[in-house]
Amino acid sequence: MPLRSRSFVLLPVLLSALVLAGCGSSARRVAYDTEEFDSTTTHTRSYEATEAQTCEAARRALLSQGYMVTAANADLVTGRKSFQPAAEVHVEVEFRVVCAAEGGRGGKGARPKSTVAFATALQDRYGLKKVNNSASLGVGAFGSLSLPLTGSDDAMVKVASQTLTDERFYDRFFALLDRFLEGQEPGAEEPEDLPEPAPPAPAATPDPYPAPAPATTFPVPTSPNRG
């Protein structure tokens, strides 16, 4: 075979090998290859409060947005909320907040200067799928003859699970947590200052030695003079 025609035969083979190699490398790439661990502001905020106060504010913030709190203590709060973005799609978001003291402990039993809150939201996505069911029906009159029966039912199946990384999503949560930490209900107006009521007058104390009451005197009749 001439050299020119042999090169034309080998060229498609080399191109196919390069394409397959490229597909293999793209298939081996995973989602966490882009994780660089360079940002510490998306999932964390610091507050001038104790761990218990910060987690209590986080619990109230989740409750105010319709989350069902599944666990709550001095350093951990978890909640879950369901969404229905489409007729055959169901989404559940599980929110998790961890409160940890950072520095500032002057001694045993001293209160920390600040607490850092770590927030993470996990989104589970469910889709409507057909599930095949099979069963057998035995017919006694014909011995051990079995007739297969097949059917299908609709069921919600988890199709995806992802940690939310949208900074705006966490910014809104941390802002709401800060408002509850300050004791300000969202949308509530500050009450007007009312005048303080006057203190009650002190009750009179009875005299332990009261003065005796004056004696009652009766008039003495005078008799007429006899002359």
C-alpha positions as CSV (number, residue, x, y, z in Angstrom):
1,M,0.0,0.0,0.0
2,P,1.4,3.4,-0.9
3,L,2.4,5.7,2.0
4,R,-0.1,8.4,1.1
5,S,-3.1,6.1,1.1
6,R,-1.9,4.5,4.5
7,S,-1.9,8.0,6.1
8,F,-5.5,8.6,4.9
9,V,-6.5,5.3,6.7
10,L,-4.7,6.1,10.0
11,L,-6.0,9.7,10.2
12,P,-9.7,8.8,11.1
13,V,-8.4,6.3,13.6
14,L,-6.3,8.9,15.4
15,L,-9.1,11.4,15.4
16,S,-11.5,8.8,16.9
17,A,-8.9,8.0,19.6
18,L,-8.6,11.7,20.5
19,V,-12.3,12.1,20.8
20,L,-12.7,9.1,23.0
21,A,-9.9,10.4,25.2
22,G,-11.6,13.7,25.6
23,C,-14.9,12.1,26.5
24,G,-13.2,10.0,29.1
25,S,-11.5,13.0,30.7
26,S,-14.8,15.0,30.8
27,A,-16.6,12.0,32.3
28,R,-14.0,11.8,35.1
29,R,-14.5,15.4,36.1
30,V,-16.6,15.8,39.2
31,A,-18.6,18.8,40.6
32,Y,-16.3,19.5,43.5
33,D,-13.3,20.1,41.3
34,T,-14.2,23.8,41.4
35,E,-14.2,23.8,45.3
36,E,-11.4,26.2,46.2
37,F,-12.1,26.9,49.9
38,D,-11.4,30.6,49.3
39,S,-14.5,32.2,50.7
40,T,-15.6,32.3,54.4
41,T,-18.5,34.8,54.1
42,T,-21.1,32.8,52.3
43,H,-22.1,30.4,55.1
44,T,-20.8,32.3,58.2
45,R,-21.5,35.4,60.2
46,S,-20.3,36.7,63.6
47,Y,-22.5,38.2,66.2
48,E,-21.9,39.9,69.5
49,A,-24.0,37.4,71.5
50,T,-23.7,34.0,73.2
51,E,-24.1,30.7,71.5
52,A,-27.5,30.1,73.0
53,Q,-28.8,33.6,72.1
54,T,-27.6,33.2,68.5
55,C,-29.1,29.8,68.0
56,E,-32.4,31.0,69.6
57,A,-32.5,33.9,67.1
58,A,-31.8,31.4,64.3
59,R,-34.7,29.2,65.5
60,R,-37.1,32.1,65.5
61,A,-35.9,33.2,62.1
62,L,-36.6,29.8,60.6
63,L,-40.0,29.5,62.3
64,S,-41.0,32.9,61.0
65,Q,-40.5,31.6,57.4
66,G,-42.5,28.5,57.7
67,Y,-39.7,26.0,58.5
68,M,-40.6,23.0,60.7
69,V,-37.8,22.9,63.3
70,T,-36.6,19.4,63.8
71,A,-33.9,20.0,66.4
72,A,-33.0,23.0,68.6
73,N,-30.5,23.4,71.4
74,A,-27.8,25.9,72.5
75,D,-25.5,25.3,69.6
76,L,-27.5,23.6,66.8
77,V,-30.7,24.3,65.0
78,T,-32.2,22.3,62.1
79,G,-35.4,22.9,60.1
80,R,-37.1,21.6,57.0
81,K,-39.5,23.2,54.5
82,S,-41.3,21.8,51.5
83,F,-41.9,23.4,48.1
84,Q,-43.9,22.5,45.0
85,P,-42.4,24.4,42.0
86,A,-44.3,22.2,39.5
87,A,-47.1,19.7,39.3
88,E,-44.7,16.6,39.3
89,V,-41.8,18.1,41.1
90,H,-41.3,18.3,44.9
91,V,-38.4,20.1,46.6
92,E,-37.4,20.0,50.3
93,V,-34.9,22.3,51.8
94,E,-33.2,21.3,55.1
95,F,-31.6,24.2,56.9
96,R,-28.8,23.7,59.5
97,V,-27.3,26.3,61.8
98,V,-24.3,25.6,64.1
99,C,-23.4,28.3,66.7
100,A,-19.8,28.3,68.0
101,A,-18.1,30.7,70.4
102,E,-15.0,32.4,69.1
103,G,-12.4,33.8,71.5
104,G,-12.8,36.2,74.3
105,R,-13.1,33.7,77.2
106,G,-11.6,35.5,80.2
107,G,-11.9,32.6,82.5
108,K,-14.1,29.7,83.6
109,G,-17.7,30.6,83.3
110,A,-17.1,33.9,81.5
111,R,-19.3,34.8,78.6
112,P,-17.7,34.8,75.1
113,K,-17.4,38.1,73.3
114,S,-18.9,36.8,70.0
115,T,-20.3,33.8,68.4
116,V,-19.9,32.6,64.8
117,A,-23.0,31.1,63.1
118,F,-22.5,28.5,60.3
119,A,-25.5,28.0,58.0
120,T,-25.9,25.3,55.4
121,A,-29.0,24.5,53.3
122,L,-29.4,21.2,51.5
123,Q,-32.0,20.9,48.7
124,D,-33.5,17.5,47.8
125,R,-35.4,17.3,44.5
126,Y,-38.1,14.6,43.9
127,G,-39.8,13.7,40.7
128,L,-42.8,11.6,39.8
129,K,-41.8,8.2,38.4
130,K,-43.6,5.1,37.3
131,V,-42.8,2.1,39.5
132,N,-43.6,-1.3,38.0
133,N,-45.2,-3.9,40.2
134,S,-45.3,-7.7,39.4
135,A,-47.2,-10.5,41.1
136,S,-48.3,-14.0,40.2
137,L,-51.7,-15.7,40.5
138,G,-51.8,-19.4,41.1
139,V,-54.6,-21.5,39.5
140,G,-55.2,-24.6,41.6
141,A,-57.4,-26.4,39.0
142,F,-54.5,-26.5,36.6
143,G,-51.8,-27.7,39.1
144,S,-49.0,-25.3,39.7
145,L,-49.8,-22.9,36.9
146,S,-49.0,-19.3,37.7
147,L,-50.1,-16.3,35.7
148,P,-47.9,-13.2,36.0
149,L,-49.6,-9.9,36.7
150,T,-47.9,-6.6,36.1
151,G,-48.9,-3.0,36.9
152,S,-47.4,0.4,37.6
153,D,-47.9,3.0,40.3
154,D,-46.8,6.6,40.6
155,A,-44.2,7.4,43.3
156,M,-42.1,10.4,44.2
157,V,-38.4,9.4,43.8
158,K,-35.4,11.5,44.8
159,V,-33.6,12.6,41.6
160,A,-31.1,15.2,42.9
161,S,-29.5,16.5,46.1
162,Q,-27.5,19.7,46.2
163,T,-26.1,22.1,48.8
164,L,-27.3,25.7,48.2
165,T,-24.4,28.1,47.6
166,D,-26.3,31.3,46.6
167,E,-24.8,34.2,48.6
168,R,-28.0,36.2,48.4
169,F,-30.0,33.3,49.9
170,Y,-27.8,33.3,53.0
171,D,-27.5,37.1,53.2
172,R,-31.3,37.3,53.6
173,F,-31.2,34.6,56.4
174,F,-28.4,36.2,58.3
175,A,-30.1,39.6,58.1
176,L,-33.3,38.1,59.5
177,L,-31.3,36.4,62.3
178,D,-29.7,39.7,63.2
179,R,-33.1,41.4,63.5
180,F,-34.4,38.6,65.8
181,L,-31.1,38.8,67.8
182,E,-31.8,42.5,68.5
183,G,-35.3,41.7,69.7
184,Q,-37.0,43.4,66.8
185,E,-39.9,41.5,65.2
186,P,-39.9,41.9,61.4
187,G,-42.6,44.4,60.3
188,A,-43.5,45.3,63.9
189,E,-43.6,48.9,65.0
190,E,-41.9,50.2,68.0
191,P,-44.4,50.8,70.9
192,E,-44.8,54.4,71.9
193,D,-43.4,55.5,75.3
194,L,-46.2,55.6,77.8
195,P,-46.1,57.9,80.9
196,E,-45.0,56.0,84.0
197,P,-47.8,55.6,86.5
198,A,-47.6,57.6,89.8
199,P,-46.4,55.5,92.7
200,P,-49.2,54.6,95.2
201,A,-49.5,56.6,98.4
202,P,-48.0,54.9,101.4
203,A,-50.6,53.4,103.7
204,A,-51.0,55.0,107.1
205,T,-49.6,53.0,109.9
206,P,-51.8,52.7,113.1
207,D,-50.6,54.3,116.3
208,P,-49.5,51.5,118.7
209,Y,-50.4,53.8,121.7
210,P,-53.7,55.6,120.9
211,A,-54.8,58.4,123.2
212,P,-57.7,57.4,125.6
213,A,-61.1,58.6,124.7
214,P,-62.5,61.4,126.9
215,A,-64.9,60.3,129.7
216,T,-68.6,61.1,129.1
217,T,-70.0,63.6,131.7
218,F,-73.7,64.0,132.6
219,P,-75.2,67.3,133.9
220,V,-76.2,67.3,137.7
221,P,-79.6,68.8,138.3
222,T,-79.8,71.7,141.0
223,S,-82.4,71.6,143.7
224,P,-84.6,74.9,144.3
225,N,-83.9,77.1,147.5
226,R,-86.5,76.8,150.2
227,G,-87.2,80.0,152.3
